[in-house]
Amino acid sequence: MKKIYYLKTCSTCVRIIKSLDLPDDVIFQDIKTEDITVKQIEALEKLAGSYEALFSKRAKLYKEMGLKDQNLTEKDYKHYILDHYTFLSRPVIVYNDQIFIGNSAKTVDAAKAYIHANE
């Protein structure tokens, strides 16, 4: 599978996607207009190793809801990601059997290298 979960309105996501020079068979899912499904998040968790790895602790709601002061479980992370798109760390790039989560330069560089090596 070649898929990117992102926000169309996020300039960082858009910039990263443009920089990846992707092949035409990549599927894009704007998580604001097309909710992530239980099946999708479970598949992502298998690749990532945990729901926490997919969870954005930088989301505004994370602080507003006082979640940073709670001891969240994997079940909690899954629930919040499914409840509101802002809790998914973005972008999430799935390319074949590899997953790249977030927008750090290290992650983006690793995604670029993997994609270009596997085209």
C-alpha positions as CSV (number, residue, x, y, z in Angstrom):
1,M,0.0,0.0,0.0
2,K,1.1,3.5,-0.8
3,K,-0.9,6.0,1.2
4,I,-0.5,9.4,2.9
5,Y,-2.8,10.5,5.7
6,Y,-2.5,14.3,5.9
7,L,-4.4,17.6,6.2
8,K,-5.0,19.5,3.0
9,T,-5.0,22.8,4.9
10,C,-1.7,22.1,6.7
11,S,1.1,23.9,4.8
12,T,3.7,21.7,6.4
13,C,2.0,18.5,5.1
14,V,1.6,20.0,1.6
15,R,5.3,21.1,1.6
16,I,6.5,17.7,2.7
17,I,4.3,15.9,0.1
18,K,5.6,18.1,-2.7
19,S,9.2,17.4,-1.6
20,L,8.7,13.6,-1.7
21,D,8.3,13.5,-5.6
22,L,5.8,10.6,-5.3
23,P,4.8,8.2,-8.0
24,D,1.2,8.4,-9.4
25,D,-0.1,5.4,-7.5
26,V,0.0,7.0,-4.0
27,I,-3.4,7.5,-2.4
28,F,-4.0,10.6,-0.4
29,Q,-6.5,10.8,2.5
30,D,-7.3,14.2,4.0
31,I,-8.2,13.2,7.5
32,K,-10.3,16.3,8.1
33,T,-12.8,15.5,5.3
34,E,-12.5,11.7,5.4
35,D,-12.3,10.3,8.9
36,I,-9.8,7.7,9.7
37,T,-11.6,4.3,10.3
38,V,-11.0,1.8,13.0
39,K,-9.7,-0.6,10.4
40,Q,-7.2,2.0,9.2
41,I,-5.9,3.0,12.6
42,E,-5.5,-0.6,13.6
43,A,-3.4,-1.3,10.4
44,L,-1.3,1.8,11.1
45,E,-0.8,0.7,14.7
46,K,0.5,-2.7,13.5
47,L,3.1,-0.9,11.3
48,A,4.0,1.8,14.0
49,G,4.1,-0.6,16.9
50,S,1.8,1.5,19.1
51,Y,-1.0,4.0,19.0
52,E,1.1,6.4,21.1
53,A,3.6,6.5,18.1
54,L,0.7,7.8,16.0
55,F,-0.5,10.3,18.5
56,S,0.3,14.0,18.4
57,K,1.2,15.4,21.7
58,R,1.6,18.8,20.0
59,A,-2.1,19.0,19.2
60,K,-3.8,22.1,20.8
61,L,-6.6,19.9,22.2
62,Y,-4.0,17.7,24.0
63,K,-3.2,20.6,26.3
64,E,-6.7,22.1,26.3
65,M,-8.3,18.8,27.4
66,G,-5.6,18.3,30.1
67,L,-4.5,15.1,28.5
68,K,-0.8,15.9,29.2
69,D,-1.5,15.5,32.9
70,Q,-3.1,12.1,32.5
71,N,-1.6,8.7,32.2
72,L,-3.0,7.6,28.8
73,T,-3.2,4.0,27.8
74,E,-3.0,2.6,24.2
75,K,-6.8,2.3,24.3
76,D,-6.9,6.0,25.2
77,Y,-4.6,7.0,22.3
78,K,-6.7,5.0,19.9
79,H,-9.9,6.5,21.1
80,Y,-8.6,10.1,20.8
81,I,-7.2,9.6,17.3
82,L,-10.5,8.2,16.2
83,D,-12.4,10.9,18.0
84,H,-10.7,13.9,16.5
85,Y,-8.3,14.1,13.5
86,T,-6.0,16.6,15.2
87,F,-4.6,13.8,17.4
88,L,-3.0,11.9,14.5
89,S,0.6,13.0,14.1
90,R,0.9,14.2,10.5
91,P,1.7,13.3,7.9
92,V,1.6,9.5,8.1
93,I,3.2,8.1,5.1
94,V,2.7,4.4,4.4
95,Y,4.9,3.0,1.6
96,N,4.8,-0.7,1.0
97,D,5.3,-2.1,4.5
98,Q,7.1,0.9,5.9
99,I,5.5,3.8,8.0
100,F,6.9,7.3,8.5
101,I,5.1,9.4,11.1
102,G,5.3,13.1,11.6
103,N,7.1,16.0,10.0
104,S,10.6,16.0,11.6
105,A,13.4,16.5,9.1
106,K,14.8,13.0,10.0
107,T,11.5,11.3,9.3
108,V,11.0,13.1,6.0
109,D,14.5,12.3,4.9
110,A,14.0,8.7,5.8
111,A,10.7,8.6,3.8
112,K,12.4,10.2,0.8
113,A,15.3,7.8,0.8
114,Y,13.0,4.7,1.2
115,I,10.5,5.9,-1.5
116,H,13.2,6.6,-4.0
117,A,15.0,3.3,-3.3
118,N,11.7,1.4,-3.8
119,E,10.2,3.0,-6.9
